């Protein structure tokens, strides 16, 4: 079962997150084979961290909760909240299989929170800029709760366009950088 996790930074937690960088990476190293995508998000200045995204293939909801809440930065109080949702990998690949993942250019995490009938269950026809894509689902996988995507785009508005306009209660667009050890 695939899950999307978005840990949102608590205000003023940057020094704590920086101090825990190695612990965080060591924790994530234990999930290396399960990770589909990962990386930090940043404020509009492109420098200030705002959160941490992980998409992983795990055995079930209990394993997903353990993954999210045993993470060292979460345990230390660096995050204000965590979004945990079932997710379906509509592209069937990891971020590392996306051509030019670390090339120059802007990348974004786009999260659309569902309202009404399900939409964007499949990736857009023009997939050349889509790194990862999938619906957000209830724990049992039966109810559509939204859609999330990682995209390479010239700006946030272009990234937002990967989701169908006016079909979501709310859409968040975050500057994103592929994560992991360098």
Buried (B, 14 or more C-beta within 10 A) or exposed (E): BBBBBBBBBBEEBBEBBEEBEEBBEEBBEEBEEBBBBBBBBBEEEEEEBBBBBBBBBBEEBEBBBEBBBEBBBBEBEBBEEBBBBBBBBBBEEBBEEBEEBEEEEBBBBBBBBBEEEBBBEEBBEEBEBBBBBBBBBEBEBEEBBBBBBBBBBEEBEBBBEBBEEEBBEEBBBBBBBBBBEE
